[in-house]
Structures are given as C-alpha cells and as structure tokens.
C-alpha cells in the first residue's frame, strides 16, 4: 500500500479530493459529450422520483439539510445517514477525522442477500474494485462490521464504515456501474461535484434543478469536512453527476466553465478515482 505525506480530507470526502493526476486529455476524451437524451447511465437515487420531508441536522458538526423518506435520512440522493450522523455535534478535522469511516486494513467484509436478483452485478463490481484498487472484499463470517447487498427501492448506500451491519441497496434497474458507484460511497467517497473547489471547474445551474434536489449539489464543506482538493475536477469520475442529472426542464444542471455539457459515466473507476483510492487506502 502506498505511503504518502499528502493531507487527506476527513472521511475521504470526495474522490475528487484525491484526483492527484487531475483529468488528463485522454481520460476526459473517454467521456462523451452530448444531450440528456443520449445519457444512458442513470443517477443513483435511494427512492427514485420520491421526495420527503426536508430536515435540518448536523453532520460532521456543521448544519446540513437532508430528506427523510420512508424513515431513512437521505443525503445527496443516494447516501443514507444514520440518526447518530445527523445529530453529531463533533466537528471533523483533517487530524481528528482522517481515519473515520475507513475500513481497517482496506478490507470490506460483505454478504449478498439470497433474494437479490442478478448477483453478477455485485460480483462483477467487486471484481472491478479489486482489479483497480488496494481495497479487498472478503465474504463475512463472524465479523461485526460488514456490508450486505440487498434489494432496495433504488440505488443507495451508507457512507464509509459506520460500524455493525450496513447496506448497499440495489433495485432491479441498478447496473454494475451503479453498484461500483455505491461501493464508492461505502468505502468513504462523496460525489465528485461536491468538491470544495468545484466552482473553478463547473457552473451549477440551480434554476434547472428539480425541486427538493438542490442539496445534492452542495459542496462537501457544507457537510463539515475540511481538507485539500488535489488536481482538477474529474469529469470522468464514476462519482460525478452528468450535465443533466436531476434536471427539472431538460436543461443542464451542471456545465463546464465554458458552458459545454458532459455525460454521466458509469462504466468503471477513472484514472483519478483509482489515484484517490490509492492515496486514501
């Protein structure tokens, strides 16, 4: 496992924080541009097309807004927060919170619920993570902290290791790429567009965002996390929204600074994603 003296965001706040190589021309070219109609991959949501009660809470010692849907605390669309997390008054800092949420020895213990259909999307996603990162996935035996892949209303996950049993929820429409994305959350990654420096690279067009989904586009600093963003924002990250994600009117919600659009990518971990995980674990 690589050693580094680079500072790391508390709770590994975003893959973009550790896109140390930036977004190379080759990498960016691999992500096609186009209209919303041509975007085949879908954005992950815990409860698609459902909005709940918007509540104020504390996460990492900072005020946040999240939605309570079907008794669950939903943040950024597909991240599930525990009651303890939304009530936390403890500020996260680089030194105090650096290891919070990381899986010890980079080993994630897991089970797959027998009722989950198309389990190959889970095993294929795990194989992709193991082929491209230092994170290992081991079938759970008696371990107390582990992830269960189970049937869900949409695609969702807890963030980082929360202790005890936690879940990655997959509806029938959640693809292998969506599963790779949700595993990203489970190992501690937030969405790429929540980088603190994102305004240098993108425009967030709030007037085009669906009602109730604006919080999906908040910077990670609003969640109480501090640190340094390395390299350029990674438009090819599997943790990045596309230009038309959560659009209310068919117009873009995110564009590059020059006004051009880009597609969502859910094929696999990007070069920047791999670099980030390598630094984090």
Protein Blocks (a to p, Z undefined) as FASTA:
>chain_A
ZZdfbdcdehhlbfklmmmnopafklmmmpccddfklmmbdcddfbghiacddddddeeh
iacddddeehiaceehiaccdfklmmpcbdcdfklmmmgoiaghhiacddddfklghkll
mmmmmmmmmmmmcbdcdddfkbmbdcdddddfbdcddehjebijddddddfklcfklmmm
mmmmmnopacfklpfklmmmmccdfklgcehilmmmpcfklnopacddehjddfkbckbc
cfkgoiaklpafbdcfkopacdddffbccfklmmmmmmmZZ
